[in-house]
């Protein structure tokens, strides 16, 4: 069972920035509109699984792919 569990697919989210907006502002967004983020090119990216922070890293590029270089892993998750 442990080997099956380790092969389970999970979804990860790479979070560039989080902002608070009113519902009115969200509903006012239109296709093609630019949303300014507080993220910088060399800033930290948080990687979450089901909303739980798993790791942090830096965004970059590997060939034609966007990538994340992992700098820190949430040890509390690993020790579980």
N, C-alpha and C positions, 0 to 999 in steps of 0.2 A: 504494500500500500504506500509506503514511503517513496518508492521510486515513481509510482504513478503520480503522487502529489507533486514531486519535483519536476515532472514533465507537464504540469497543468499550465495552460496559457493564461496570462493575466494582461490586462490593459494598463499601460503606463501613460501618464500625462506629464509633459514637460511644460512647466509654468514659467513664462517669460516675465509676467507682471500681473498684479491683481489691483483692481481699482474699485472704488465704491461709486456707484451712480444711482440716481433716483430711478424709479420705474419709468417716470416720464422721459428721462434722458435715454434710457434703453429703448423705449418704444419709439423715440424720435430718430433713432439710427436708420439710415437708408443705405441701400446697396450702392457701393462705390464710394461711400463716405470714408474718410481717413480718421482712424482713432489713434491718438497719440499715446504712446506708452512711456513709462518712466524707466524702461530698460535701456541699458547701454551695451554696445557690442561686446565688451569684455566682462559684463556683469555675470553674477551667479544665476544659474537656472535651477529651479527646484523640480525634482522628479517625484510624482505622487502616484500611488496606487489606491484607487477607491478613496481618494481624498486624504490618504495618510502619507506624510512626507517620508520618502524612502532614501533619497540621496540628493546631493547638490553637485553641481559641476559648472563648467564653462561651455558655452555654445561655440561651435566651430564648423568646419567643413572638412569632409573626407571624400575627395574626388567630387562627384556630382551630388553627394548626399550631405544633408545638414546633420551634424553629429553633436554629441555631448561628451566632454571629457570628464569623467567622474572624479571629483576631488574629495568627497566626504560621503560616507555611508552612515545611515542612522543605525547605530549599533544596538539600540533598544529593540529594533525590529528583528535583527539577527539573533539576539539572545532570547527573544520572544517569550 
